[in-house]
Amino acid sequence: MVSESEPTAVALKYKMDATKATDRKDAKALCSNCNFYTGKPGDANGPCSVFGGKLVAAKGWCASWAKKA
């Protein structure tokens, strides 16, 4: 599981709770609907390619968020 204190997470402003991400502009932007997230729908956590496949919170957010195609 990615920790908010890891250097990459800090650099990308990752928050396990997207509502605490001050740079998030789209209220619907979550890790679970990001192009880099490969977890299953409904899972609490899932792998993220931005973090080398480490688990991130489905309800999280980071500055690399890109809408799932």
Summary of the structure (lengths in Angstrom):
residues: 69
radius of gyration: 10.4
end to end distance: 24.6
largest distance: 29.1
contacts: 187
relative contact order: 0.29
helix: 20%
strand: 17%
